[in-house]
């Protein structure tokens, strides 16, 4: 069953496991139903495509989905993997923050 994810589109994440371990990238798409994300420059796969109206076809390299359990937020200060916490600001907004440095992740 799909739960609520802590990753959003535009977040900087670090890959913790798999063949792209250690790489960082920006989340381009989140698929909560499958609990996966598409991260730019991470988990590159080759697809053999037919020519179409807009595309030439051939072997195209693109990002594949990666499970959210293999991702961690990159700390805004250091870029290292960090866990995420939630807190309320003085103006009443609920924001995400990096537990490693205390920096606010939300824009």
C-alpha positions in Angstrom: 0.0 0.0 0.0 1.4 3.4 -1.0 2.0 5.7 1.9 2.8 9.4 2.0 6.2 10.2 0.5 8.7 12.8 1.9 10.1 13.5 -1.6 8.7 16.2 -3.9 9.4 17.3 -7.4 12.5 19.6 -7.4 14.1 18.1 -4.3 17.9 17.3 -4.4 18.4 13.7 -3.4 21.3 11.2 -2.9 21.1 7.6 -4.1 21.9 5.2 -1.2 21.8 1.9 -3.0 22.0 0.3 -6.5 24.3 0.9 -9.4 23.9 4.7 -9.1 25.0 4.7 -5.4 26.5 8.0 -4.3 25.1 10.1 -7.2 23.0 13.2 -6.5 20.3 14.6 -8.7 17.0 16.5 -8.8 13.7 14.7 -8.6 11.9 15.2 -11.9 8.8 13.1 -11.3 7.3 11.3 -8.3 5.0 8.3 -8.7 3.4 7.7 -5.3 1.4 4.7 -6.4 4.6 2.7 -7.2 6.7 4.5 -4.5 9.3 5.4 -7.1 10.9 8.6 -8.5 12.6 9.7 -11.6 15.9 11.5 -10.7 17.9 13.4 -13.3 21.1 11.7 -14.4 20.5 8.7 -12.1 19.7 5.1 -13.0 20.2 5.6 -16.8 18.6 2.9 -19.0 18.7 2.3 -22.7 15.4 2.0 -24.6 15.1 0.8 -28.2 12.5 3.0 -29.8 10.8 3.0 -33.2 10.8 6.2 -35.3 7.7 8.3 -34.8 6.4 11.6 -36.0 8.7 13.7 -33.7 11.5 11.2 -32.8 14.1 9.5 -35.0 14.1 6.3 -33.1 17.1 4.1 -32.3 18.7 3.5 -28.9 17.8 6.3 -26.5 19.3 6.6 -23.0 17.0 8.0 -20.3 16.4 7.9 -16.6 14.6 4.9 -15.1 12.5 4.9 -11.9 14.2 4.4 -8.6 12.5 3.3 -5.4 12.2 6.0 -2.7 13.7 3.7 -0.1 17.0 4.0 -2.1 16.9 7.8 -1.9 17.8 10.3 0.8 17.5 14.1 0.8 20.7 15.9 0.2 21.5 18.3 3.1 21.3 21.9 1.8 24.5 22.9 3.6 26.8 19.9 2.9 25.1 17.8 0.3 25.4 14.7 2.4 22.4 12.3 2.9 20.0 13.4 5.7 16.7 12.4 7.2 13.8 14.7 7.0 11.7 16.2 9.9 8.7 18.5 10.0 8.2 21.6 12.1 5.9 24.6 12.3 7.4 28.1 11.8 6.3 31.2 13.7 4.0 32.2 10.9 2.2 28.8 11.1 3.6 27.2 8.0 4.6 23.5 8.2 8.0 22.9 6.6 10.4 20.1 6.1 13.9 20.4 7.5 17.2 18.5 7.3 17.8 16.7 10.6 21.6 16.7 10.0 22.0 20.5 9.9 18.6 21.9 10.8 18.3 23.8 7.5 14.9 24.2 6.0 14.4 22.1 2.8 11.1 23.7 1.5 11.4 26.7 -0.7 
